[in-house]
């Protein structure tokens, strides 16, 4: 793990953190009970297997 040699100022660390942005998940179109749904890829198998219920969202 990288360890900083010197302490970073509060302004520098906060400005570095403010540049980080989360991306929207890529959605994939899947038919669930004949109805097309747009889901993140990581949830497609769970919905198809019946583990995750979309009606409770």
PDBQT receptor file of N, H, CA, C and O in Angstrom, charges set to zero:
ATOM      1  N   UNK A   1       0.841  -1.180   0.000  1.00  0.00    +0.000 N 
ATOM      2  CA  UNK A   1       0.000   0.000   0.000  1.00  0.00    +0.000 C 
ATOM      3  C   UNK A   1       0.886   1.244   0.000  1.00  0.00    +0.000 C 
ATOM      4  O   UNK A   1       1.902   1.297   0.693  1.00  0.00    +0.000 OA
ATOM      5  N   UNK A   2       0.493   2.226  -0.775  1.00  0.00    +0.000 N 
ATOM      6  H   UNK A   2      -0.333   2.183  -1.338  1.00  0.00    +0.000 HD
ATOM      7  CA  UNK A   2       1.270   3.455  -0.868  1.00  0.00    +0.000 C 
ATOM      8  C   UNK A   2       1.077   4.295   0.394  1.00  0.00    +0.000 C 
ATOM      9  O   UNK A   2      -0.041   4.462   0.883  1.00  0.00    +0.000 OA
ATOM     10  N   UNK A   3       2.183   4.817   0.907  1.00  0.00    +0.000 N 
ATOM     11  H   UNK A   3       3.091   4.682   0.511  1.00  0.00    +0.000 HD
ATOM     12  CA  UNK A   3       2.153   5.659   2.096  1.00  0.00    +0.000 C 
ATOM     13  C   UNK A   3       2.731   7.011   1.718  1.00  0.00    +0.000 C 
ATOM     14  O   UNK A   3       3.839   7.079   1.188  1.00  0.00    +0.000 OA
ATOM     15  N   UNK A   4       1.994   8.101   1.984  1.00  0.00    +0.000 N 
ATOM     16  H   UNK A   4       1.094   8.046   2.415  1.00  0.00    +0.000 HD
ATOM     17  CA  UNK A   4       2.513   9.419   1.612  1.00  0.00    +0.000 C 
ATOM     18  C   UNK A   4       3.739   9.801   2.455  1.00  0.00    +0.000 C 
ATOM     19  O   UNK A   4       3.807   9.502   3.647  1.00  0.00    +0.000 OA
ATOM     20  N   UNK A   5       4.695  10.461   1.815  1.00  0.00    +0.000 N 
ATOM     21  H   UNK A   5       4.640  10.703   0.846  1.00  0.00    +0.000 HD
ATOM     22  CA  UNK A   5       5.905  10.880   2.530  1.00  0.00    +0.000 C 
ATOM     23  C   UNK A   5       5.614  12.029   3.472  1.00  0.00    +0.000 C 
ATOM     24  O   UNK A   5       6.166  12.111   4.570  1.00  0.00    +0.000 OA
ATOM     25  N   UNK A   6       4.733  12.922   3.023  1.00  0.00    +0.000 N 
ATOM     26  H   UNK A   6       4.285  12.856   2.132  1.00  0.00    +0.000 HD
ATOM     27  CA  UNK A   6       4.404  14.094   3.837  1.00  0.00    +0.000 C 
ATOM     28  C   UNK A   6       2.898  14.233   3.935  1.00  0.00    +0.000 C 
ATOM     29  O   UNK A   6       2.149  13.688   3.125  1.00  0.00    +0.000 OA
ATOM     30  N   UNK A   7       2.480  14.961   4.925  1.00  0.00    +0.000 N 
ATOM     31  H   UNK A   7       3.089  15.404   5.583  1.00  0.00    +0.000 HD
ATOM     32  CA  UNK A   7       1.059  15.193   5.113  1.00  0.00    +0.000 C 
ATOM     33  C   UNK A   7       0.523  16.072   3.987  1.00  0.00    +0.000 C 
ATOM     34  O   UNK A   7       1.169  17.037   3.578  1.00  0.00    +0.000 OA
ATOM     35  N   UNK A   8      -0.671  15.726   3.488  1.00  0.00    +0.000 N 
ATOM     36  H   UNK A   8      -1.196  14.942   3.821  1.00  0.00    +0.000 HD
ATOM     37  CA  UNK A   8      -1.292  16.509   2.425  1.00  0.00    +0.000 C 
ATOM     38  C   UNK A   8      -2.220  17.540   3.061  1.00  0.00    +0.000 C 
ATOM     39  O   UNK A   8      -2.941  17.229   4.010  1.00  0.00    +0.000 OA
ATOM     40  N   UNK A   9      -2.203  18.756   2.544  1.00  0.00    +0.000 N 
ATOM     41  H   UNK A   9      -1.618  19.009   1.774  1.00  0.00    +0.000 HD
ATOM     42  CA  UNK A   9      -3.043  19.803   3.124  1.00  0.00    +0.000 C 
ATOM     43  C   UNK A   9      -4.525  19.491   2.932  1.00  0.00    +0.000 C 
ATOM     44  O   UNK A   9      -4.908  18.746   2.030  1.00  0.00    +0.000 OA
ATOM     45  N   UNK A  10      -5.330  20.066   3.782  1.00  0.00    +0.000 N 
ATOM     46  H   UNK A  10      -5.018  20.672   4.515  1.00  0.00    +0.000 HD
ATOM     47  CA  UNK A  10      -6.767  19.817   3.708  1.00  0.00    +0.000 C 
ATOM     48  C   UNK A  10      -7.330  20.279   2.369  1.00  0.00    +0.000 C 
ATOM     49  O   UNK A  10      -8.161  19.589   1.778  1.00  0.00    +0.000 OA
ATOM     50  N   UNK A  11      -6.891  21.431   1.885  1.00  0.00    +0.000 N 
ATOM     51  H   UNK A  11      -6.216  21.992   2.365  1.00  0.00    +0.000 HD
ATOM     52  CA  UNK A  11      -7.388  21.960   0.611  1.00  0.00    +0.000 C 
ATOM     53  C   UNK A  11      -7.019  21.025  -0.543  1.00  0.00    +0.000 C 
ATOM     54  O   UNK A  11      -7.838  20.782  -1.430  1.00  0.00    +0.000 OA
ATOM     55  N   UNK A  12      -5.797  20.504  -0.535  1.00  0.00    +0.000 N 
ATOM     56  H   UNK A  12      -5.132  20.701   0.185  1.00  0.00    +0.000 HD
ATOM     57  CA  UNK A  12      -5.378  19.603  -1.611  1.00  0.00    +0.000 C 
ATOM     58  C   UNK A  12      -6.160  18.301  -1.586  1.00  0.00    +0.000 C 
ATOM     59  O   UNK A  12      -6.586  17.817  -2.635  1.00  0.00    +0.000 OA
ATOM     60  N   UNK A  13      -6.352  17.732  -0.422  1.00  0.00    +0.000 N 
ATOM     61  H   UNK A  13      -6.006  18.125   0.430  1.00  0.00    +0.000 HD
ATOM     62  CA  UNK A  13      -7.051  16.452  -0.358  1.00  0.00    +0.000 C 
ATOM     63  C   UNK A  13      -8.525  16.614  -0.711  1.00  0.00    +0.000 C 
ATOM     64  O   UNK A  13      -9.104  15.746  -1.365  1.00  0.00    +0.000 OA
ATOM     65  N   UNK A  14      -9.131  17.705  -0.290  1.00  0.00    +0.000 N 
ATOM     66  H   UNK A  14      -8.661  18.410   0.242  1.00  0.00    +0.000 HD
ATOM     67  CA  UNK A  14     -10.551  17.921  -0.611  1.00  0.00    +0.000 C 
ATOM     68  C   UNK A  14     -10.748  18.211  -2.092  1.00  0.00    +0.000 C 
ATOM     69  O   UNK A  14     -11.733  17.760  -2.677  1.00  0.00    +0.000 OA
ATOM     70  N   UNK A  15      -9.843  18.945  -2.705  1.00  0.00    +0.000 N 
ATOM     71  H   UNK A  15      -9.043  19.311  -2.230  1.00  0.00    +0.000 HD
ATOM     72  CA  UNK A  15      -9.992  19.228  -4.133  1.00  0.00    +0.000 C 
ATOM     73  C   UNK A  15      -9.747  17.966  -4.959  1.00  0.00    +0.000 C 
ATOM     74  O   UNK A  15     -10.352  17.795  -6.017  1.00  0.00    +0.000 OA
ATOM     75  N   UNK A  16      -8.877  17.092  -4.491  1.00  0.00    +0.000 N 
ATOM     76  H   UNK A  16      -8.386  17.231  -3.631  1.00  0.00    +0.000 HD
ATOM     77  CA  UNK A  16      -8.640  15.826  -5.193  1.00  0.00    +0.000 C 
ATOM     78  C   UNK A  16      -9.880  14.943  -5.088  1.00  0.00    +0.000 C 
ATOM     79  O   UNK A  16     -10.281  14.324  -6.073  1.00  0.00    +0.000 OA
ATOM     80  N   UNK A  17     -10.488  14.879  -3.912  1.00  0.00    +0.000 N 
ATOM     81  H   UNK A  17     -10.162  15.382  -3.111  1.00  0.00    +0.000 HD
ATOM     82  CA  UNK A  17     -11.682  14.051  -3.724  1.00  0.00    +0.000 C 
ATOM     83  C   UNK A  17     -12.867  14.573  -4.521  1.00  0.00    +0.000 C 
ATOM     84  O   UNK A  17     -13.701  13.784  -4.966  1.00  0.00    +0.000 OA
ATOM     85  N   UNK A  18     -12.958  15.884  -4.710  1.00  0.00    +0.000 N 
ATOM     86  H   UNK A  18     -12.281  16.524  -4.348  1.00  0.00    +0.000 HD
ATOM     87  CA  UNK A  18     -14.116  16.459  -5.390  1.00  0.00    +0.000 C 
ATOM     88  C   UNK A  18     -14.137  16.122  -6.880  1.00  0.00    +0.000 C 
ATOM     89  O   UNK A  18     -15.178  16.258  -7.524  1.00  0.00    +0.000 OA
ATOM     90  N   UNK A  19     -13.009  15.685  -7.437  1.00  0.00    +0.000 N 
ATOM     91  H   UNK A  19     -12.164  15.574  -6.914  1.00  0.00    +0.000 HD
ATOM     92  CA  UNK A  19     -12.957  15.353  -8.854  1.00  0.00    +0.000 C 
ATOM     93  C   UNK A  19     -13.523  13.970  -9.161  1.00  0.00    +0.000 C 
ATOM     94  O   UNK A  19     -13.793  13.661 -10.322  1.00  0.00    +0.000 OA
ATOM     95  N   UNK A  20     -13.708  13.132  -8.139  1.00  0.00    +0.000 N 
ATOM     96  H   UNK A  20     -13.489  13.383  -7.196  1.00  0.00    +0.000 HD
ATOM     97  CA  UNK A  20     -14.187  11.766  -8.351  1.00  0.00    +0.000 C 
ATOM     98  C   UNK A  20     -15.686  11.788  -8.635  1.00  0.00    +0.000 C 
ATOM     99  O   UNK A  20     -16.451  12.453  -7.937  1.00  0.00    +0.000 OA
ATOM    100  N   UNK A  21     -16.094  11.053  -9.669  1.00  0.00    +0.000 N 
ATOM    101  H   UNK A  21     -15.472  10.514 -10.236  1.00  0.00    +0.000 HD
ATOM    102  CA  UNK A  21     -17.513  10.978 -10.010  1.00  0.00    +0.000 C 
ATOM    103  C   UNK A  21     -17.885   9.523 -10.268  1.00  0.00    +0.000 C 
ATOM    104  O   UNK A  21     -17.144   8.798 -10.931  1.00  0.00    +0.000 OA
ATOM    105  N   UNK A  22     -19.009   9.106  -9.755  1.00  0.00    +0.000 N 
ATOM    106  H   UNK A  22     -19.611   9.696  -9.216  1.00  0.00    +0.000 HD
ATOM    107  CA  UNK A  22     -19.491   7.747 -10.009  1.00  0.00    +0.000 C 
ATOM    108  C   UNK A  22     -20.194   7.715 -11.357  1.00  0.00    +0.000 C 
ATOM    109  O   UNK A  22     -20.889   8.662 -11.725  1.00  0.00    +0.000 OA
ATOM    110  N   UNK A  23     -20.014   6.632 -12.087  1.00  0.00    +0.000 N 
ATOM    111  H   UNK A  23     -19.449   5.862 -11.789  1.00  0.00    +0.000 HD
ATOM    112  CA  UNK A  23     -20.679   6.464 -13.380  1.00  0.00    +0.000 C 
ATOM    113  C   UNK A  23     -22.039   5.802 -13.179  1.00  0.00    +0.000 C 
ATOM    114  O   UNK A  23     -22.234   5.011 -12.256  1.00  0.00    +0.000 OA
ATOM    115  N   UNK A  24     -22.967   6.142 -14.061  1.00  0.00    +0.000 N 
ATOM    116  H   UNK A  24     -22.808   6.784 -14.811  1.00  0.00    +0.000 HD
ATOM    117  CA  UNK A  24     -24.256   5.458 -14.043  1.00  0.00    +0.000 C 
ATOM    118  C   UNK A  24     -24.051   4.036 -14.531  1.00  0.00    +0.000 C 
ATOM    119  O   UNK A  24     -23.262   3.817 -15.450  1.00  0.00    +0.000 OA
ATOM    120  N   UNK A  25     -24.741   3.057 -13.943  1.00  0.00    +0.000 N 
ATOM    121  H   UNK A  25     -25.382   3.235 -13.196  1.00  0.00    +0.000 HD
ATOM    122  CA  UNK A  25     -24.565   1.688 -14.400  1.00  0.00    +0.000 C 
ATOM    123  C   UNK A  25     -25.126   1.508 -15.807  1.00  0.00    +0.000 C 
ATOM    124  O   UNK A  25     -26.167   2.071 -16.146  1.00  0.00    +0.000 OA
ATOM    125  N   UNK A  26     -24.428   0.720 -16.619  1.00  0.00    +0.000 N 
ATOM    126  H   UNK A  26     -23.583   0.263 -16.343  1.00  0.00    +0.000 HD
ATOM    127  CA  UNK A  26     -24.892   0.433 -17.967  1.00  0.00    +0.000 C 
ATOM    128  C   UNK A  26     -26.114  -0.476 -17.863  1.00  0.00    +0.000 C 
ATOM    129  O   UNK A  26     -26.064  -1.516 -17.207  1.00  0.00    +0.000 OA
ATOM    130  N   UNK A  27     -27.213  -0.080 -18.513  1.00  0.00    +0.000 N 
ATOM    131  H   UNK A  27     -27.253   0.765 -19.046  1.00  0.00    +0.000 HD
ATOM    132  CA  UNK A  27     -28.451  -0.837 -18.414  1.00  0.00    +0.000 C 
ATOM    133  C   UNK A  27     -28.593  -1.763 -19.613  1.00  0.00    +0.000 C 
ATOM    134  O   UNK A  27     -28.194  -1.426 -20.728  1.00  0.00    +0.000 OA
ATOM    135  N   UNK A  28     -29.163  -2.923 -19.368  1.00  0.00    +0.000 N 
ATOM    136  H   UNK A  28     -29.488  -3.196 -18.462  1.00  0.00    +0.000 HD
ATOM    137  CA  UNK A  28     -29.364  -3.925 -20.397  1.00  0.00    +0.000 C 
ATOM    138  C   UNK A  28     -30.857  -4.225 -20.448  1.00  0.00    +0.000 C 
ATOM    139  O   UNK A  28     -31.504  -4.339 -19.407  1.00  0.00    +0.000 OA
ATOM    140  N   UNK A  29     -31.406  -4.352 -21.654  1.00  0.00    +0.000 N 
ATOM    141  H   UNK A  29     -30.880  -4.259 -22.500  1.00  0.00    +0.000 HD
ATOM    142  CA  UNK A  29     -32.827  -4.604 -21.788  1.00  0.00    +0.000 C 
ATOM    143  C   UNK A  29     -33.101  -6.100 -21.687  1.00  0.00    +0.000 C 
ATOM    144  O   UNK A  29     -32.484  -6.900 -22.392  1.00  0.00    +0.000 OA
ATOM    145  N   UNK A  30     -34.023  -6.472 -20.811  1.00  0.00    +0.000 N 
ATOM    146  H   UNK A  30     -34.524  -5.823 -20.239  1.00  0.00    +0.000 HD
ATOM    147  CA  UNK A  30     -34.360  -7.870 -20.557  1.00  0.00    +0.000 C 
ATOM    148  C   UNK A  30     -35.877  -7.970 -20.483  1.00  0.00    +0.000 C 
ATOM    149  O   UNK A  30     -36.537  -7.068 -19.967  1.00  0.00    +0.000 OA
ATOM    150  N   UNK A  31     -36.437  -9.071 -21.002  1.00  0.00    +0.000 N 
ATOM    151  H   UNK A  31     -35.901  -9.804 -21.422  1.00  0.00    +0.000 HD
ATOM    152  CA  UNK A  31     -37.875  -9.286 -20.885  1.00  0.00    +0.000 C 
ATOM    153  C   UNK A  31     -38.157 -10.104 -19.634  1.00  0.00    +0.000 C 
ATOM    154  O   UNK A  31     -37.628 -11.202 -19.460  1.00  0.00    +0.000 OA
ATOM    155  N   UNK A  32     -38.996  -9.553 -18.771  1.00  0.00    +0.000 N 
ATOM    156  H   UNK A  32     -39.426  -8.661 -18.912  1.00  0.00    +0.000 HD
ATOM    157  CA  UNK A  32     -39.411 -10.229 -17.541  1.00  0.00    +0.000 C 
ATOM    158  C   UNK A  32     -40.923 -10.364 -17.610  1.00  0.00    +0.000 C 
ATOM    159  O   UNK A  32     -41.642  -9.365 -17.614  1.00  0.00    +0.000 OA
ATOM    160  N   UNK A  33     -41.401 -11.591 -17.663  1.00  0.00    +0.000 N 
ATOM    161  H   UNK A  33     -40.817 -12.403 -17.660  1.00  0.00    +0.000 HD
ATOM    162  CA  UNK A  33     -42.831 -11.883 -17.816  1.00  0.00    +0.000 C 
ATOM    163  C   UNK A  33     -43.410 -11.201 -19.049  1.00  0.00    +0.000 C 
ATOM    164  O   UNK A  33     -44.546 -10.727 -19.025  1.00  0.00    +0.000 OA
ATOM    165  N   UNK A  34     -42.631 -11.150 -20.129  1.00  0.00    +0.000 N 
ATOM    166  H   UNK A  34     -41.708 -11.535 -20.149  1.00  0.00    +0.000 HD
ATOM    167  CA  UNK A  34     -43.079 -10.555 -21.384  1.00  0.00    +0.000 C 
ATOM    168  C   UNK A  34     -43.000  -9.044 -21.425  1.00  0.00    +0.000 C 
ATOM    169  O   UNK A  34     -43.340  -8.434 -22.439  1.00  0.00    +0.000 OA
ATOM    170  N   UNK A  35     -42.558  -8.433 -20.346  1.00  0.00    +0.000 N 
ATOM    171  H   UNK A  35     -42.282  -8.928 -19.522  1.00  0.00    +0.000 HD
ATOM    172  CA  UNK A  35     -42.465  -6.967 -20.279  1.00  0.00    +0.000 C 
ATOM    173  C   UNK A  35     -40.991  -6.577 -20.337  1.00  0.00    +0.000 C 
ATOM    174  O   UNK A  35     -40.202  -7.041 -19.515  1.00  0.00    +0.000 OA
ATOM    175  N   UNK A  36     -40.604  -5.727 -21.299  1.00  0.00    +0.000 N 
ATOM    176  H   UNK A  36     -41.246  -5.350 -21.967  1.00  0.00    +0.000 HD
ATOM    177  CA  UNK A  36     -39.190  -5.314 -21.354  1.00  0.00    +0.000 C 
ATOM    178  C   UNK A  36     -38.810  -4.434 -20.167  1.00  0.00    +0.000 C 
ATOM    179  O   UNK A  36     -39.522  -3.485 -19.836  1.00  0.00    +0.000 OA
ATOM    180  N   UNK A  37     -37.703  -4.748 -19.539  1.00  0.00    +0.000 N 
ATOM    181  H   UNK A  37     -37.125  -5.519 -19.808  1.00  0.00    +0.000 HD
ATOM    182  CA  UNK A  37     -37.183  -3.990 -18.396  1.00  0.00    +0.000 C 
ATOM    183  C   UNK A  37     -35.741  -3.615 -18.677  1.00  0.00    +0.000 C 
ATOM    184  O   UNK A  37     -35.032  -4.354 -19.361  1.00  0.00    +0.000 OA
ATOM    185  N   UNK A  38     -35.298  -2.488 -18.165  1.00  0.00    +0.000 N 
ATOM    186  H   UNK A  38     -35.874  -1.888 -17.609  1.00  0.00    +0.000 HD
ATOM    187  CA  UNK A  38     -33.892  -2.089 -18.274  1.00  0.00    +0.000 C 
ATOM    188  C   UNK A  38     -33.253  -2.244 -16.901  1.00  0.00    +0.000 C 
ATOM    189  O   UNK A  38     -33.653  -1.594 -15.935  1.00  0.00    +0.000 OA
ATOM    190  N   UNK A  39     -32.240  -3.132 -16.832  1.00  0.00    +0.000 N 
ATOM    191  H   UNK A  39     -31.915  -3.660 -17.617  1.00  0.00    +0.000 HD
ATOM    192  CA  UNK A  39     -31.597  -3.463 -15.559  1.00  0.00    +0.000 C 
ATOM    193  C   UNK A  39     -30.091  -3.351 -15.688  1.00  0.00    +0.000 C 
ATOM    194  O   UNK A  39     -29.553  -3.468 -16.789  1.00  0.00    +0.000 OA
ATOM    195  N   UNK A  40     -29.401  -3.124 -14.572  1.00  0.00    +0.000 N 
ATOM    196  H   UNK A  40     -29.838  -3.028 -13.678  1.00  0.00    +0.000 HD
ATOM    197  CA  UNK A  40     -27.943  -3.242 -14.592  1.00  0.00    +0.000 C 
ATOM    198  C   UNK A  40     -27.555  -4.694 -14.867  1.00  0.00    +0.000 C 
ATOM    199  O   UNK A  40     -28.272  -5.616 -14.477  1.00  0.00    +0.000 OA
ATOM    200  N   UNK A  41     -26.423  -4.896 -15.536  1.00  0.00    +0.000 N 
ATOM    201  H   UNK A  41     -25.841  -4.147 -15.853  1.00  0.00    +0.000 HD
ATOM    202  CA  UNK A  41     -25.995  -6.249 -15.916  1.00  0.00    +0.000 C 
ATOM    203  C   UNK A  41     -25.853  -7.179 -14.728  1.00  0.00    +0.000 C 
ATOM    204  O   UNK A  41     -26.096  -8.380 -14.849  1.00  0.00    +0.000 OA
ATOM    205  N   UNK A  42     -25.460  -6.640 -13.578  1.00  0.00    +0.000 N 
ATOM    206  H   UNK A  42     -25.263  -5.665 -13.480  1.00  0.00    +0.000 HD
ATOM    207  CA  UNK A  42     -25.214  -7.501 -12.425  1.00  0.00    +0.000 C 
ATOM    208  C   UNK A  42     -26.497  -8.072 -11.839  1.00  0.00    +0.000 C 
ATOM    209  O   UNK A  42     -26.440  -9.018 -11.054  1.00  0.00    +0.000 OA
ATOM    210  N   UNK A  43     -27.665  -7.515 -12.207  1.00  0.00    +0.000 N 
ATOM    211  H   UNK A  43     -27.711  -6.747 -12.845  1.00  0.00    +0.000 HD
ATOM    212  CA  UNK A  43     -28.930  -7.998 -11.667  1.00  0.00    +0.000 C 
ATOM    213  C   UNK A  43     -29.700  -8.889 -12.634  1.00  0.00    +0.000 C 
ATOM    214  O   UNK A  43     -30.713  -9.475 -12.251  1.00  0.00    +0.000 OA
ATOM    215  N   UNK A  44     -29.240  -9.004 -13.881  1.00  0.00    +0.000 N 
ATOM    216  H   UNK A  44     -28.417  -8.529 -14.192  1.00  0.00    +0.000 HD
ATOM    217  CA  UNK A  44     -29.999  -9.731 -14.900  1.00  0.00    +0.000 C 
ATOM    218  C   UNK A  44     -30.190 -11.194 -14.515  1.00  0.00    +0.000 C 
ATOM    219  O   UNK A  44     -31.308 -11.704 -14.587  1.00  0.00    +0.000 OA
ATOM    220  N   UNK A  45     -29.128 -11.876 -14.111  1.00  0.00    +0.000 N 
ATOM    221  H   UNK A  45     -28.220 -11.462 -14.052  1.00  0.00    +0.000 HD
ATOM    222  CA  UNK A  45     -29.235 -13.295 -13.767  1.00  0.00    +0.000 C 
ATOM    223  C   UNK A  45     -30.135 -13.516 -12.562  1.00  0.00    +0.000 C 
ATOM    224  O   UNK A  45     -30.877 -14.497 -12.521  1.00  0.00    +0.000 OA
ATOM    225  N   UNK A  46     -30.086 -12.635 -11.595  1.00  0.00    +0.000 N 
ATOM    226  H   UNK A  46     -29.483 -11.838 -11.628  1.00  0.00    +0.000 HD
ATOM    227  CA  UNK A  46     -30.920 -12.771 -10.401  1.00  0.00    +0.000 C 
ATOM    228  C   UNK A  46     -32.395 -12.629 -10.749  1.00  0.00    +0.000 C 
ATOM    229  O   UNK A  46     -33.230 -13.344 -10.196  1.00  0.00    +0.000 OA
ATOM    230  N   UNK A  47     -32.725 -11.722 -11.653  1.00  0.00    +0.000 N 
ATOM    231  H   UNK A  47     -32.047 -11.140 -12.102  1.00  0.00    +0.000 HD
ATOM    232  CA  UNK A  47     -34.117 -11.530 -12.049  1.00  0.00    +0.000 C 
ATOM    233  C   UNK A  47     -34.591 -12.725 -12.866  1.00  0.00    +0.000 C 
ATOM    234  O   UNK A  47     -35.706 -13.206 -12.668  1.00  0.00    +0.000 OA
ATOM    235  N   UNK A  48     -33.755 -13.208 -13.785  1.00  0.00    +0.000 N 
ATOM    236  H   UNK A  48     -32.849 -12.817 -13.946  1.00  0.00    +0.000 HD
ATOM    237  CA  UNK A  48     -34.138 -14.352 -14.609  1.00  0.00    +0.000 C 
ATOM    238  C   UNK A  48     -34.309 -15.609 -13.767  1.00  0.00    +0.000 C 
ATOM    239  O   UNK A  48     -35.152 -16.448 -14.085  1.00  0.00    +0.000 OA
ATOM    240  N   UNK A  49     -33.535 -15.756 -12.712  1.00  0.00    +0.000 N 
ATOM    241  H   UNK A  49     -32.850 -15.074 -12.455  1.00  0.00    +0.000 HD
ATOM    242  CA  UNK A  49     -33.634 -16.934 -11.847  1.00  0.00    +0.000 C 
ATOM    243  C   UNK A  49     -34.783 -16.803 -10.845  1.00  0.00    +0.000 C 
ATOM    244  O   UNK A  49     -35.133 -17.782 -10.186  1.00  0.00    +0.000 OA
ATOM    245  N   UNK A  50     -35.372 -15.618 -10.719  1.00  0.00    +0.000 N 
ATOM    246  H   UNK A  50     -35.087 -14.822 -11.254  1.00  0.00    +0.000 HD
ATOM    247  CA  UNK A  50     -36.472 -15.412  -9.799  1.00  0.00    +0.000 C 
ATOM    248  C   UNK A  50     -36.033 -15.068  -8.390  1.00  0.00    +0.000 C 
ATOM    249  O   UNK A  50     -36.860 -15.037  -7.479  1.00  0.00    +0.000 OA
ATOM    250  N   UNK A  51     -34.754 -14.809  -8.191  1.00  0.00    +0.000 N 
ATOM    251  H   UNK A  51     -34.082 -14.834  -8.932  1.00  0.00    +0.000 HD
ATOM    252  CA  UNK A  51     -34.241 -14.446  -6.871  1.00  0.00    +0.000 C 
ATOM    253  C   UNK A  51     -34.660 -13.024  -6.501  1.00  0.00    +0.000 C 
ATOM    254  O   UNK A  51     -34.986 -12.740  -5.348  1.00  0.00    +0.000 OA
ATOM    255  N   UNK A  52     -34.648 -12.146  -7.484  1.00  0.00    +0.000 N 
ATOM    256  H   UNK A  52     -34.384 -12.376  -8.420  1.00  0.00    +0.000 HD
ATOM    257  CA  UNK A  52     -34.984 -10.735  -7.271  1.00  0.00    +0.000 C 
ATOM    258  C   UNK A  52     -36.333 -10.451  -7.897  1.00  0.00    +0.000 C 
ATOM    259  O   UNK A  52     -36.558 -10.785  -9.060  1.00  0.00    +0.000 OA
ATOM    260  N   UNK A  53     -37.237  -9.837  -7.142  1.00  0.00    +0.000 N 
ATOM    261  H   UNK A  53     -37.054  -9.565  -6.197  1.00  0.00    +0.000 HD
ATOM    262  CA  UNK A  53     -38.567  -9.537  -7.611  1.00  0.00    +0.000 C 
ATOM    263  C   UNK A  53     -38.638  -8.052  -7.978  1.00  0.00    +0.000 C 
ATOM    264  O   UNK A  53     -38.373  -7.192  -7.138  1.00  0.00    +0.000 OA
ATOM    265  N   UNK A  54     -38.994  -7.750  -9.232  1.00  0.00    +0.000 N 
ATOM    266  H   UNK A  54     -39.209  -8.448  -9.914  1.00  0.00    +0.000 HD
ATOM    267  CA  UNK A  54     -39.047  -6.359  -9.676  1.00  0.00    +0.000 C 
ATOM    268  C   UNK A  54     -40.319  -5.642  -9.235  1.00  0.00    +0.000 C 
ATOM    269  O   UNK A  54     -40.365  -4.412  -9.249  1.00  0.00    +0.000 OA
ATOM    270  N   UNK A  55     -41.333  -6.377  -8.851  1.00  0.00    +0.000 N 
ATOM    271  H   UNK A  55     -41.295  -7.376  -8.840  1.00  0.00    +0.000 HD
ATOM    272  CA  UNK A  55     -42.590  -5.743  -8.442  1.00  0.00    +0.000 C 
ATOM    273  C   UNK A  55     -42.459  -5.020  -7.113  1.00  0.00    +0.000 C 
ATOM    274  O   UNK A  55     -43.244  -4.118  -6.819  1.00  0.00    +0.000 OA
ATOM    275  N   UNK A  56     -41.472  -5.405  -6.303  1.00  0.00    +0.000 N 
ATOM    276  H   UNK A  56     -40.835  -6.138  -6.542  1.00  0.00    +0.000 HD
ATOM    277  CA  UNK A  56     -41.307  -4.806  -4.968  1.00  0.00    +0.000 C 
ATOM    278  C   UNK A  56     -40.427  -3.569  -4.992  1.00  0.00    +0.000 C 
ATOM    279  O   UNK A  56     -40.135  -3.025  -3.927  1.00  0.00    +0.000 OA
ATOM    280  N   UNK A  57     -39.986  -3.094  -6.161  1.00  0.00    +0.000 N 
ATOM    281  H   UNK A  57     -40.224  -3.535  -7.026  1.00  0.00    +0.000 HD
ATOM    282  CA  UNK A  57     -39.113  -1.929  -6.225  1.00  0.00    +0.000 C 
ATOM    283  C   UNK A  57     -39.858  -0.684  -5.867  1.00  0.00    +0.000 C 
ATOM    284  O   UNK A  57     -39.280   0.403  -5.866  1.00  0.00    +0.000 OA
TER     285      UNK A  57
